[in-house]
């Protein structure tokens, strides 16, 4: 069973650890911080399975199209891919 834990100051380091593994060429730190501080309409979560962190995901809205939400920073750890977690998350 998948659960989502909203990224905040308490779990930011864990989110950044996952981000570094899943997206080694890209850092979402500024995105996460802007979300935590309420500077954007973006929201990000750590994806968990049985209490273990297995991925990250987020939803964002562009100011020019506030009626549409977009999936962003979505990914699973390499060892947890192809197990249906992504499908279950969205």
LINFENKA-V221806 format. One record per backbone hydrogen bond with DSSP energy under -0.5 kcal/mol. NH is the residue of the N-H (numbers start at 0). CO is the residue of the C=O. If there is no record, write none. Layout:
BEGIN
nh->NH co->CO
nh->NH co->CO
END
This chain:
BEGIN
nh->2 co->47
nh->4 co->45
nh->5 co->3
nh->6 co->43
nh->10 co->7
nh->11 co->7
nh->14 co->10
nh->15 co->11
nh->16 co->12
nh->17 co->13
nh->18 co->14
nh->19 co->15
nh->20 co->16
nh->21 co->17
nh->22 co->18
nh->25 co->22
nh->27 co->25
nh->31 co->27
nh->32 co->28
nh->33 co->29
nh->34 co->30
nh->35 co->31
nh->36 co->32
nh->37 co->34
nh->38 co->33
nh->39 co->33
nh->42 co->58
nh->44 co->56
nh->45 co->4
nh->46 co->54
nh->47 co->2
nh->48 co->51
nh->49 co->0
nh->51 co->48
nh->53 co->46
nh->54 co->46
nh->55 co->74
nh->56 co->44
nh->57 co->71
nh->58 co->42
nh->59 co->69
nh->61 co->67
nh->64 co->61
nh->65 co->62
nh->67 co->64
nh->69 co->59
nh->71 co->57
nh->74 co->55
nh->74 co->72
nh->76 co->53
nh->79 co->76
nh->80 co->77
nh->82 co->79
nh->87 co->83
nh->88 co->84
nh->89 co->85
END
